[in-house]
């Protein structure tokens, strides 16, 4: 699993359970990752929680650590370190 660390530079919410997010140290140096779901209730709830966490991190200028696959951009875990 790979990790991407940095600020949420941009968050495009497509629905309550799908989003694109740019994470990195600067707007011109960010990786694009996605939040998606498989349609199950549990996965939809998880995706919704991820989007809410990313939005909170973005508005509070908090760095995140997003875990995703080595060959894909789907976020599977998100960490926001305490201040």
PDB file of N, CA, C and O in Angstrom, chain B, residues numbered from 101:
ATOM      1  N   UNK B 101       0.843  -1.176   0.000  1.00  0.00           N
ATOM      2  CA  UNK B 101       0.000   0.000   0.000  1.00  0.00           C
ATOM      3  C   UNK B 101       0.894   1.248   0.000  1.00  0.00           C
ATOM      4  O   UNK B 101       1.936   1.284   0.654  1.00  0.00           O
ATOM      5  N   UNK B 102       0.467   2.245  -0.734  1.00  0.00           N
ATOM      6  CA  UNK B 102       1.183   3.512  -0.811  1.00  0.00           C
ATOM      7  C   UNK B 102       0.481   4.541   0.063  1.00  0.00           C
ATOM      8  O   UNK B 102      -0.698   4.406   0.392  1.00  0.00           O
ATOM      9  N   UNK B 103       1.236   5.572   0.429  1.00  0.00           N
ATOM     10  CA  UNK B 103       0.664   6.662   1.210  1.00  0.00           C
ATOM     11  C   UNK B 103       1.008   7.991   0.561  1.00  0.00           C
ATOM     12  O   UNK B 103       2.108   8.182   0.043  1.00  0.00           O
ATOM     13  N   UNK B 104       0.059   8.894   0.599  1.00  0.00           N
ATOM     14  CA  UNK B 104       0.255  10.254   0.120  1.00  0.00           C
ATOM     15  C   UNK B 104      -0.010  11.189   1.285  1.00  0.00           C
ATOM     16  O   UNK B 104      -1.054  11.111   1.932  1.00  0.00           O
ATOM     17  N   UNK B 105       0.945  12.077   1.550  1.00  0.00           N
ATOM     18  CA  UNK B 105       0.857  12.972   2.699  1.00  0.00           C
ATOM     19  C   UNK B 105       0.834  14.419   2.239  1.00  0.00           C
ATOM     20  O   UNK B 105       1.531  14.787   1.293  1.00  0.00           O
ATOM     21  N   UNK B 106       0.041  15.232   2.902  1.00  0.00           N
ATOM     22  CA  UNK B 106       0.024  16.657   2.617  1.00  0.00           C
ATOM     23  C   UNK B 106      -1.319  17.269   2.947  1.00  0.00           C
ATOM     24  O   UNK B 106      -2.193  16.636   3.539  1.00  0.00           O
ATOM     25  N   UNK B 107      -1.453  18.513   2.546  1.00  0.00           N
ATOM     26  CA  UNK B 107      -2.712  19.233   2.741  1.00  0.00           C
ATOM     27  C   UNK B 107      -3.704  18.856   1.650  1.00  0.00           C
ATOM     28  O   UNK B 107      -3.318  18.457   0.551  1.00  0.00           O
ATOM     29  N   UNK B 108      -4.971  18.987   1.966  1.00  0.00           N
ATOM     30  CA  UNK B 108      -6.010  18.806   0.949  1.00  0.00           C
ATOM     31  C   UNK B 108      -6.029  20.099   0.139  1.00  0.00           C
ATOM     32  O   UNK B 108      -6.551  21.118   0.591  1.00  0.00           O
ATOM     33  N   UNK B 109      -5.461  20.047  -1.051  1.00  0.00           N
ATOM     34  CA  UNK B 109      -5.343  21.242  -1.886  1.00  0.00           C
ATOM     35  C   UNK B 109      -6.650  21.559  -2.605  1.00  0.00           C
ATOM     36  O   UNK B 109      -6.971  22.723  -2.849  1.00  0.00           O
ATOM     37  N   UNK B 110      -7.405  20.504  -2.944  1.00  0.00           N
ATOM     38  CA  UNK B 110      -8.676  20.691  -3.647  1.00  0.00           C
ATOM     39  C   UNK B 110      -9.529  19.460  -3.398  1.00  0.00           C
ATOM     40  O   UNK B 110      -9.019  18.341  -3.341  1.00  0.00           O
ATOM     41  N   UNK B 111     -10.815  19.671  -3.251  1.00  0.00           N
ATOM     42  CA  UNK B 111     -11.756  18.580  -3.038  1.00  0.00           C
ATOM     43  C   UNK B 111     -12.964  18.802  -3.934  1.00  0.00           C
ATOM     44  O   UNK B 111     -13.678  19.795  -3.792  1.00  0.00           O
ATOM     45  N   UNK B 112     -13.187  17.885  -4.847  1.00  0.00           N
ATOM     46  CA  UNK B 112     -14.361  17.942  -5.727  1.00  0.00           C
ATOM     47  C   UNK B 112     -15.296  16.813  -5.330  1.00  0.00           C
ATOM     48  O   UNK B 112     -15.013  15.640  -5.571  1.00  0.00           O
ATOM     49  N   UNK B 113     -16.413  17.181  -4.718  1.00  0.00           N
ATOM     50  CA  UNK B 113     -17.382  16.191  -4.268  1.00  0.00           C
ATOM     51  C   UNK B 113     -18.375  15.937  -5.397  1.00  0.00           C
ATOM     52  O   UNK B 113     -19.084  16.846  -5.828  1.00  0.00           O
ATOM     53  N   UNK B 114     -18.417  14.702  -5.868  1.00  0.00           N
ATOM     54  CA  UNK B 114     -19.287  14.325  -6.972  1.00  0.00           C
ATOM     55  C   UNK B 114     -20.658  13.871  -6.477  1.00  0.00           C
ATOM     56  O   UNK B 114     -21.673  14.112  -7.130  1.00  0.00           O
ATOM     57  N   UNK B 115     -20.678  13.220  -5.334  1.00  0.00           N
ATOM     58  CA  UNK B 115     -21.914  12.811  -4.670  1.00  0.00           C
ATOM     59  C   UNK B 115     -21.574  12.623  -3.193  1.00  0.00           C
ATOM     60  O   UNK B 115     -20.445  12.879  -2.774  1.00  0.00           O
ATOM     61  N   UNK B 116     -22.544  12.179  -2.413  1.00  0.00           N
ATOM     62  CA  UNK B 116     -22.264  12.003  -0.987  1.00  0.00           C
ATOM     63  C   UNK B 116     -21.290  10.858  -0.725  1.00  0.00           C
ATOM     64  O   UNK B 116     -20.771  10.729   0.384  1.00  0.00           O
ATOM     65  N   UNK B 117     -21.037  10.021  -1.742  1.00  0.00           N
ATOM     66  CA  UNK B 117     -20.129   8.883  -1.562  1.00  0.00           C
ATOM     67  C   UNK B 117     -19.057   8.775  -2.640  1.00  0.00           C
ATOM     68  O   UNK B 117     -18.449   7.716  -2.798  1.00  0.00           O
ATOM     69  N   UNK B 118     -18.815   9.850  -3.384  1.00  0.00           N
ATOM     70  CA  UNK B 118     -17.775   9.838  -4.414  1.00  0.00           C
ATOM     71  C   UNK B 118     -17.141  11.223  -4.512  1.00  0.00           C
ATOM     72  O   UNK B 118     -17.831  12.242  -4.498  1.00  0.00           O
ATOM     73  N   UNK B 119     -15.811  11.236  -4.610  1.00  0.00           N
ATOM     74  CA  UNK B 119     -15.099  12.515  -4.674  1.00  0.00           C
ATOM     75  C   UNK B 119     -13.711  12.326  -5.274  1.00  0.00           C
ATOM     76  O   UNK B 119     -13.159  11.226  -5.277  1.00  0.00           O
ATOM     77  N   UNK B 120     -13.164  13.420  -5.778  1.00  0.00           N
ATOM     78  CA  UNK B 120     -11.766  13.495  -6.199  1.00  0.00           C
ATOM     79  C   UNK B 120     -11.078  14.467  -5.251  1.00  0.00           C
ATOM     80  O   UNK B 120     -11.647  15.499  -4.894  1.00  0.00           O
ATOM     81  N   UNK B 121      -9.862  14.143  -4.844  1.00  0.00           N
ATOM     82  CA  UNK B 121      -9.145  14.995  -3.911  1.00  0.00           C
ATOM     83  C   UNK B 121      -7.688  15.117  -4.357  1.00  0.00           C
ATOM     84  O   UNK B 121      -7.062  14.139  -4.765  1.00  0.00           O
ATOM     85  N   UNK B 122      -7.172  16.331  -4.269  1.00  0.00           N
ATOM     86  CA  UNK B 122      -5.785  16.614  -4.583  1.00  0.00           C
ATOM     87  C   UNK B 122      -5.059  16.806  -3.257  1.00  0.00           C
ATOM     88  O   UNK B 122      -5.388  17.716  -2.496  1.00  0.00           O
ATOM     89  N   UNK B 123      -4.071  15.954  -2.976  1.00  0.00           N
ATOM     90  CA  UNK B 123      -3.335  16.012  -1.713  1.00  0.00           C
ATOM     91  C   UNK B 123      -1.853  16.211  -2.010  1.00  0.00           C
ATOM     92  O   UNK B 123      -1.272  15.522  -2.849  1.00  0.00           O
ATOM     93  N   UNK B 124      -1.257  17.164  -1.306  1.00  0.00           N
ATOM     94  CA  UNK B 124       0.169  17.405  -1.478  1.00  0.00           C
ATOM     95  C   UNK B 124       0.620  18.632  -0.720  1.00  0.00           C
ATOM     96  O   UNK B 124      -0.189  19.297  -0.072  1.00  0.00           O
ATOM     97  N   UNK B 125       1.911  18.942  -0.794  1.00  0.00           N
ATOM     98  CA  UNK B 125       2.451  20.079  -0.044  1.00  0.00           C
ATOM     99  C   UNK B 125       2.057  21.440  -0.629  1.00  0.00           C
ATOM    100  O   UNK B 125       1.950  22.426   0.099  1.00  0.00           O
ATOM    101  N   UNK B 126       1.844  21.484  -1.949  1.00  0.00           N
ATOM    102  CA  UNK B 126       1.494  22.728  -2.625  1.00  0.00           C
ATOM    103  C   UNK B 126       0.475  22.433  -3.730  1.00  0.00           C
ATOM    104  O   UNK B 126       0.404  21.302  -4.213  1.00  0.00           O
ATOM    105  N   UNK B 127      -0.310  23.431  -4.134  1.00  0.00           N
ATOM    106  CA  UNK B 127      -1.305  23.188  -5.198  1.00  0.00           C
ATOM    107  C   UNK B 127      -0.699  22.673  -6.499  1.00  0.00           C
ATOM    108  O   UNK B 127      -1.335  21.895  -7.209  1.00  0.00           O
ATOM    109  N   UNK B 128       0.517  23.093  -6.817  1.00  0.00           N
ATOM    110  CA  UNK B 128       1.140  22.644  -8.063  1.00  0.00           C
ATOM    111  C   UNK B 128       1.953  21.366  -7.887  1.00  0.00           C
ATOM    112  O   UNK B 128       2.621  20.923  -8.821  1.00  0.00           O
ATOM    113  N   UNK B 129       1.900  20.766  -6.690  1.00  0.00           N
ATOM    114  CA  UNK B 129       2.601  19.520  -6.414  1.00  0.00           C
ATOM    115  C   UNK B 129       1.688  18.626  -5.575  1.00  0.00           C
ATOM    116  O   UNK B 129       1.937  18.396  -4.392  1.00  0.00           O
ATOM    117  N   UNK B 130       0.629  18.131  -6.209  1.00  0.00           N
ATOM    118  CA  UNK B 130      -0.364  17.329  -5.491  1.00  0.00           C
ATOM    119  C   UNK B 130      -0.721  16.095  -6.313  1.00  0.00           C
ATOM    120  O   UNK B 130      -0.657  16.107  -7.542  1.00  0.00           O
ATOM    121  N   UNK B 131      -1.095  15.042  -5.615  1.00  0.00           N
ATOM    122  CA  UNK B 131      -1.516  13.806  -6.260  1.00  0.00           C
ATOM    123  C   UNK B 131      -3.040  13.731  -6.212  1.00  0.00           C
ATOM    124  O   UNK B 131      -3.656  14.077  -5.204  1.00  0.00           O
ATOM    125  N   UNK B 132      -3.636  13.278  -7.304  1.00  0.00           N
ATOM    126  CA  UNK B 132      -5.082  13.150  -7.372  1.00  0.00           C
ATOM    127  C   UNK B 132      -5.479  11.749  -6.907  1.00  0.00           C
ATOM    128  O   UNK B 132      -5.008  10.746  -7.444  1.00  0.00           O
ATOM    129  N   UNK B 133      -6.348  11.699  -5.906  1.00  0.00           N
ATOM    130  CA  UNK B 133      -6.862  10.444  -5.381  1.00  0.00           C
ATOM    131  C   UNK B 133      -8.387  10.481  -5.438  1.00  0.00           C
ATOM    132  O   UNK B 133      -8.978  11.545  -5.621  1.00  0.00           O
ATOM    133  N   UNK B 134      -9.018   9.327  -5.284  1.00  0.00           N
ATOM    134  CA  UNK B 134     -10.470   9.267  -5.377  1.00  0.00           C
ATOM    135  C   UNK B 134     -11.077   8.544  -4.181  1.00  0.00           C
ATOM    136  O   UNK B 134     -10.443   7.706  -3.540  1.00  0.00           O
ATOM    137  N   UNK B 135     -12.320   8.897  -3.905  1.00  0.00           N
ATOM    138  CA  UNK B 135     -13.148   8.180  -2.941  1.00  0.00           C
ATOM    139  C   UNK B 135     -14.307   7.618  -3.740  1.00  0.00           C
ATOM    140  O   UNK B 135     -15.060   8.365  -4.365  1.00  0.00           O
ATOM    141  N   UNK B 136     -14.453   6.297  -3.721  1.00  0.00           N
ATOM    142  CA  UNK B 136     -15.553   5.638  -4.419  1.00  0.00           C
ATOM    143  C   UNK B 136     -16.132   4.560  -3.500  1.00  0.00           C
ATOM    144  O   UNK B 136     -15.613   4.305  -2.414  1.00  0.00           O
ATOM    145  N   UNK B 137     -17.217   3.937  -3.960  1.00  0.00           N
ATOM    146  CA  UNK B 137     -17.812   2.853  -3.186  1.00  0.00           C
ATOM    147  C   UNK B 137     -18.373   1.807  -4.126  1.00  0.00           C
ATOM    148  O   UNK B 137     -18.596   2.067  -5.309  1.00  0.00           O
ATOM    149  N   UNK B 138     -18.600   0.620  -3.585  1.00  0.00           N
ATOM    150  CA  UNK B 138     -19.106  -0.485  -4.409  1.00  0.00           C
ATOM    151  C   UNK B 138     -20.619  -0.626  -4.365  1.00  0.00           C
ATOM    152  O   UNK B 138     -21.173  -1.559  -4.947  1.00  0.00           O
ATOM    153  N   UNK B 139     -21.290   0.291  -3.680  1.00  0.00           N
ATOM    154  CA  UNK B 139     -22.741   0.263  -3.613  1.00  0.00           C
ATOM    155  C   UNK B 139     -23.299  -0.402  -2.371  1.00  0.00           C
ATOM    156  O   UNK B 139     -24.488  -0.274  -2.078  1.00  0.00           O
ATOM    157  N   UNK B 140     -22.446  -1.119  -1.630  1.00  0.00           N
ATOM    158  CA  UNK B 140     -22.946  -1.738  -0.405  1.00  0.00           C
ATOM    159  C   UNK B 140     -23.139  -0.668   0.668  1.00  0.00           C
ATOM    160  O   UNK B 140     -22.517   0.393   0.612  1.00  0.00           O
ATOM    161  N   UNK B 141     -23.985  -0.944   1.622  1.00  0.00           N
ATOM    162  CA  UNK B 141     -24.268   0.036   2.678  1.00  0.00           C
ATOM    163  C   UNK B 141     -23.020   0.372   3.477  1.00  0.00           C
ATOM    164  O   UNK B 141     -22.780   1.539   3.787  1.00  0.00           O
ATOM    165  N   UNK B 142     -22.223  -0.632   3.811  1.00  0.00           N
ATOM    166  CA  UNK B 142     -21.012  -0.403   4.603  1.00  0.00           C
ATOM    167  C   UNK B 142     -19.996   0.432   3.831  1.00  0.00           C
ATOM    168  O   UNK B 142     -19.402   1.357   4.385  1.00  0.00           O
ATOM    169  N   UNK B 143     -19.793   0.108   2.551  1.00  0.00           N
ATOM    170  CA  UNK B 143     -18.818   0.852   1.753  1.00  0.00           C
ATOM    171  C   UNK B 143     -19.294   2.277   1.488  1.00  0.00           C
ATOM    172  O   UNK B 143     -18.480   3.200   1.454  1.00  0.00           O
ATOM    173  N   UNK B 144     -20.587   2.468   1.303  1.00  0.00           N
ATOM    174  CA  UNK B 144     -21.128   3.815   1.112  1.00  0.00           C
ATOM    175  C   UNK B 144     -20.949   4.660   2.364  1.00  0.00           C
ATOM    176  O   UNK B 144     -20.611   5.840   2.273  1.00  0.00           O
ATOM    177  N   UNK B 145     -21.171   4.072   3.523  1.00  0.00           N
ATOM    178  CA  UNK B 145     -20.972   4.790   4.792  1.00  0.00           C
ATOM    179  C   UNK B 145     -19.510   5.146   4.982  1.00  0.00           C
ATOM    180  O   UNK B 145     -19.193   6.244   5.439  1.00  0.00           O
ATOM    181  N   UNK B 146     -18.606   4.222   4.633  1.00  0.00           N
ATOM    182  CA  UNK B 146     -17.179   4.486   4.745  1.00  0.00           C
ATOM    183  C   UNK B 146     -16.764   5.620   3.816  1.00  0.00           C
ATOM    184  O   UNK B 146     -16.013   6.508   4.219  1.00  0.00           O
ATOM    185  N   UNK B 147     -17.247   5.596   2.574  1.00  0.00           N
ATOM    186  CA  UNK B 147     -16.917   6.645   1.613  1.00  0.00           C
ATOM    187  C   UNK B 147     -17.442   7.998   2.081  1.00  0.00           C
ATOM    188  O   UNK B 147     -16.754   9.011   1.957  1.00  0.00           O
ATOM    189  N   UNK B 148     -18.641   8.017   2.612  1.00  0.00           N
ATOM    190  CA  UNK B 148     -19.207   9.263   3.136  1.00  0.00           C
ATOM    191  C   UNK B 148     -18.362   9.813   4.288  1.00  0.00           C
ATOM    192  O   UNK B 148     -18.132  11.019   4.371  1.00  0.00           O
ATOM    193  N   UNK B 149     -17.907   8.934   5.165  1.00  0.00           N
ATOM    194  CA  UNK B 149     -17.051   9.359   6.282  1.00  0.00           C
ATOM    195  C   UNK B 149     -15.722   9.911   5.787  1.00  0.00           C
ATOM    196  O   UNK B 149     -15.227  10.911   6.307  1.00  0.00           O
ATOM    197  N   UNK B 150     -15.141   9.256   4.779  1.00  0.00           N
ATOM    198  CA  UNK B 150     -13.888   9.754   4.211  1.00  0.00           C
ATOM    199  C   UNK B 150     -14.065  11.165   3.655  1.00  0.00           C
ATOM    200  O   UNK B 150     -13.226  12.035   3.889  1.00  0.00           O
ATOM    201  N   UNK B 151     -15.145  11.392   2.926  1.00  0.00           N
ATOM    202  CA  UNK B 151     -15.396  12.709   2.341  1.00  0.00           C
ATOM    203  C   UNK B 151     -15.568  13.763   3.434  1.00  0.00           C
ATOM    204  O   UNK B 151     -15.044  14.871   3.314  1.00  0.00           O
ATOM    205  N   UNK B 152     -16.288  13.430   4.482  1.00  0.00           N
ATOM    206  CA  UNK B 152     -16.464  14.369   5.589  1.00  0.00           C
ATOM    207  C   UNK B 152     -15.132  14.684   6.266  1.00  0.00           C
ATOM    208  O   UNK B 152     -14.877  15.833   6.627  1.00  0.00           O
ATOM    209  N   UNK B 153     -14.280  13.669   6.439  1.00  0.00           N
ATOM    210  CA  UNK B 153     -12.966  13.889   7.049  1.00  0.00           C
ATOM    211  C   UNK B 153     -12.085  14.767   6.157  1.00  0.00           C
ATOM    212  O   UNK B 153     -11.389  15.653   6.652  1.00  0.00           O
ATOM    213  N   UNK B 154     -12.116  14.521   4.843  1.00  0.00           N
ATOM    214  CA  UNK B 154     -11.321  15.328   3.914  1.00  0.00           C
ATOM    215  C   UNK B 154     -11.801  16.776   3.902  1.00  0.00           C
ATOM    216  O   UNK B 154     -10.985  17.696   3.853  1.00  0.00           O
ATOM    217  N   UNK B 155     -13.101  16.987   3.946  1.00  0.00           N
ATOM    218  CA  UNK B 155     -13.645  18.343   3.979  1.00  0.00           C
ATOM    219  C   UNK B 155     -13.233  19.056   5.262  1.00  0.00           C
ATOM    220  O   UNK B 155     -12.872  20.232   5.228  1.00  0.00           O
ATOM    221  N   UNK B 156     -13.284  18.356   6.389  1.00  0.00           N
ATOM    222  CA  UNK B 156     -12.877  18.950   7.666  1.00  0.00           C
ATOM    223  C   UNK B 156     -11.389  19.288   7.654  1.00  0.00           C
ATOM    224  O   UNK B 156     -10.991  20.352   8.129  1.00  0.00           O
ATOM    225  N   UNK B 157     -10.571  18.398   7.118  1.00  0.00           N
ATOM    226  CA  UNK B 157      -9.136  18.658   7.047  1.00  0.00           C
ATOM    227  C   UNK B 157      -8.851  19.854   6.138  1.00  0.00           C
ATOM    228  O   UNK B 157      -7.974  20.669   6.426  1.00  0.00           O
ATOM    229  N   UNK B 158      -9.590  19.949   5.055  1.00  0.00           N
ATOM    230  CA  UNK B 158      -9.400  21.057   4.114  1.00  0.00           C
ATOM    231  C   UNK B 158      -9.735  22.401   4.741  1.00  0.00           C
ATOM    232  O   UNK B 158      -8.968  23.355   4.615  1.00  0.00           O
ATOM    233  N   UNK B 159     -10.860  22.479   5.407  1.00  0.00           N
ATOM    234  CA  UNK B 159     -11.288  23.762   5.975  1.00  0.00           C
ATOM    235  C   UNK B 159     -10.490  24.159   7.213  1.00  0.00           C
ATOM    236  O   UNK B 159     -10.478  25.328   7.600  1.00  0.00           O
ATOM    237  N   UNK B 160      -9.822  23.183   7.835  1.00  0.00           N
ATOM    238  CA  UNK B 160      -9.025  23.476   9.029  1.00  0.00           C
ATOM    239  C   UNK B 160      -7.528  23.454   8.766  1.00  0.00           C
ATOM    240  O   UNK B 160      -6.737  23.504   9.707  1.00  0.00           O
ATOM    241  N   UNK B 161      -7.121  23.378   7.483  1.00  0.00           N
ATOM    242  CA  UNK B 161      -5.717  23.393   7.082  1.00  0.00           C
ATOM    243  C   UNK B 161      -4.896  22.340   7.823  1.00  0.00           C
ATOM    244  O   UNK B 161      -3.813  22.623   8.335  1.00  0.00           O
ATOM    245  N   UNK B 162      -5.433  21.119   7.870  1.00  0.00           N
ATOM    246  CA  UNK B 162      -4.771  20.000   8.539  1.00  0.00           C
ATOM    247  C   UNK B 162      -4.201  19.047   7.495  1.00  0.00           C
ATOM    248  O   UNK B 162      -4.857  18.743   6.498  1.00  0.00           O
ATOM    249  N   UNK B 163      -2.991  18.583   7.727  1.00  0.00           N
ATOM    250  CA  UNK B 163      -2.374  17.605   6.837  1.00  0.00           C
ATOM    251  C   UNK B 163      -3.020  16.239   7.046  1.00  0.00           C
ATOM    252  O   UNK B 163      -3.461  15.906   8.146  1.00  0.00           O
ATOM    253  N   UNK B 164      -3.066  15.463   5.982  1.00  0.00           N
ATOM    254  CA  UNK B 164      -3.631  14.116   6.031  1.00  0.00           C
ATOM    255  C   UNK B 164      -2.612  13.117   5.485  1.00  0.00           C
ATOM    256  O   UNK B 164      -1.674  13.476   4.774  1.00  0.00           O
ATOM    257  N   UNK B 165      -2.828  11.873   5.837  1.00  0.00           N
ATOM    258  CA  UNK B 165      -2.073  10.761   5.255  1.00  0.00           C
ATOM    259  C   UNK B 165      -3.115   9.823   4.655  1.00  0.00           C
ATOM    260  O   UNK B 165      -3.874   9.172   5.373  1.00  0.00           O
ATOM    261  N   UNK B 166      -3.137   9.767   3.333  1.00  0.00           N
ATOM    262  CA  UNK B 166      -4.106   8.921   2.628  1.00  0.00           C
ATOM    263  C   UNK B 166      -3.410   7.642   2.173  1.00  0.00           C
ATOM    264  O   UNK B 166      -2.380   7.690   1.501  1.00  0.00           O
ATOM    265  N   UNK B 167      -3.980   6.510   2.542  1.00  0.00           N
ATOM    266  CA  UNK B 167      -3.461   5.217   2.106  1.00  0.00           C
ATOM    267  C   UNK B 167      -4.275   4.769   0.902  1.00  0.00           C
ATOM    268  O   UNK B 167      -5.504   4.848   0.901  1.00  0.00           O
ATOM    269  N   UNK B 168      -3.568   4.294  -0.125  1.00  0.00           N
ATOM    270  CA  UNK B 168      -4.218   3.835  -1.355  1.00  0.00           C
ATOM    271  C   UNK B 168      -3.369   2.729  -1.956  1.00  0.00           C
ATOM    272  O   UNK B 168      -2.239   2.502  -1.525  1.00  0.00           O
ATOM    273  N   UNK B 169      -3.904   2.051  -2.936  1.00  0.00           N
ATOM    274  CA  UNK B 169      -3.173   0.969  -3.583  1.00  0.00           C
ATOM    275  C   UNK B 169      -1.945   1.474  -4.325  1.00  0.00           C
ATOM    276  O   UNK B 169      -1.871   2.643  -4.702  1.00  0.00           O
ATOM    277  N   UNK B 170      -0.978   0.576  -4.532  1.00  0.00           N
ATOM    278  CA  UNK B 170       0.240   0.941  -5.258  1.00  0.00           C
ATOM    279  C   UNK B 170      -0.048   1.296  -6.710  1.00  0.00           C
ATOM    280  O   UNK B 170       0.661   2.110  -7.301  1.00  0.00           O
ATOM    281  N   UNK B 171      -1.065   0.702  -7.280  1.00  0.00           N
ATOM    282  CA  UNK B 171      -1.363   0.923  -8.698  1.00  0.00           C
ATOM    283  C   UNK B 171      -2.710   1.572  -8.938  1.00  0.00           C
ATOM    284  O   UNK B 171      -3.164   1.637 -10.081  1.00  0.00           O
ATOM    285  N   UNK B 172      -3.366   2.056  -7.885  1.00  0.00           N
ATOM    286  CA  UNK B 172      -4.625   2.767  -8.088  1.00  0.00           C
ATOM    287  C   UNK B 172      -4.701   3.968  -7.153  1.00  0.00           C
ATOM    288  O   UNK B 172      -3.844   4.151  -6.289  1.00  0.00           O
ATOM    289  N   UNK B 173      -5.721   4.771  -7.335  1.00  0.00           N
ATOM    290  CA  UNK B 173      -5.833   6.021  -6.585  1.00  0.00           C
ATOM    291  C   UNK B 173      -6.972   6.007  -5.577  1.00  0.00           C
ATOM    292  O   UNK B 173      -7.298   7.049  -5.007  1.00  0.00           O
ATOM    293  N   UNK B 174      -7.588   4.845  -5.342  1.00  0.00           N
ATOM    294  CA  UNK B 174      -8.717   4.770  -4.415  1.00  0.00           C
ATOM    295  C   UNK B 174      -8.215   4.796  -2.981  1.00  0.00           C
ATOM    296  O   UNK B 174      -7.405   3.959  -2.583  1.00  0.00           O
ATOM    297  N   UNK B 175      -8.698   5.758  -2.209  1.00  0.00           N
ATOM    298  CA  UNK B 175      -8.307   5.888  -0.808  1.00  0.00           C
ATOM    299  C   UNK B 175      -8.955   4.757  -0.012  1.00  0.00           C
ATOM    300  O   UNK B 175     -10.167   4.549  -0.078  1.00  0.00           O
ATOM    301  N   UNK B 176      -8.123   4.027   0.746  1.00  0.00           N
ATOM    302  CA  UNK B 176      -8.620   2.928   1.575  1.00  0.00           C
ATOM    303  C   UNK B 176      -8.527   3.243   3.063  1.00  0.00           C
ATOM    304  O   UNK B 176      -9.155   2.567   3.878  1.00  0.00           O
ATOM    305  N   UNK B 177      -7.751   4.260   3.426  1.00  0.00           N
ATOM    306  CA  UNK B 177      -7.640   4.688   4.825  1.00  0.00           C
ATOM    307  C   UNK B 177      -7.183   6.140   4.841  1.00  0.00           C
ATOM    308  O   UNK B 177      -6.486   6.595   3.934  1.00  0.00           O
ATOM    309  N   UNK B 178      -7.582   6.856   5.877  1.00  0.00           N
ATOM    310  CA  UNK B 178      -7.223   8.270   6.002  1.00  0.00           C
ATOM    311  C   UNK B 178      -6.852   8.560   7.442  1.00  0.00           C
ATOM    312  O   UNK B 178      -7.563   8.173   8.370  1.00  0.00           O
ATOM    313  N   UNK B 179      -5.742   9.237   7.621  1.00  0.00           N
ATOM    314  CA  UNK B 179      -5.267   9.599   8.957  1.00  0.00           C
ATOM    315  C   UNK B 179      -5.068  11.105   9.036  1.00  0.00           C
ATOM    316  O   UNK B 179      -4.457  11.705   8.152  1.00  0.00           O
ATOM    317  N   UNK B 180      -5.582  11.707  10.090  1.00  0.00           N
ATOM    318  CA  UNK B 180      -5.349  13.124  10.377  1.00  0.00           C
ATOM    319  C   UNK B 180      -4.676  13.156  11.734  1.00  0.00           C
ATOM    320  O   UNK B 180      -5.294  12.818  12.744  1.00  0.00           O
ATOM    321  N   UNK B 181      -3.413  13.560  11.769  1.00  0.00           N
ATOM    322  CA  UNK B 181      -2.683  13.575  13.032  1.00  0.00           C
ATOM    323  C   UNK B 181      -3.182  14.701  13.932  1.00  0.00           C
ATOM    324  O   UNK B 181      -3.549  15.775  13.454  1.00  0.00           O
ATOM    325  N   UNK B 182      -3.193  14.448  15.226  1.00  0.00           N
ATOM    326  CA  UNK B 182      -3.601  15.507  16.163  1.00  0.00           C
ATOM    327  C   UNK B 182      -2.580  16.646  16.183  1.00  0.00           C
ATOM    328  O   UNK B 182      -1.420  16.474  15.807  1.00  0.00           O
ATOM    329  N   UNK B 183      -3.036  17.781  16.620  1.00  0.00           N
ATOM    330  CA  UNK B 183      -2.173  18.971  16.657  1.00  0.00           C
ATOM    331  C   UNK B 183      -1.110  18.801  17.705  1.00  0.00           C
ATOM    332  O   UNK B 183      -0.282  19.691  17.895  1.00  0.00           O
TER     333      UNK B 183
END
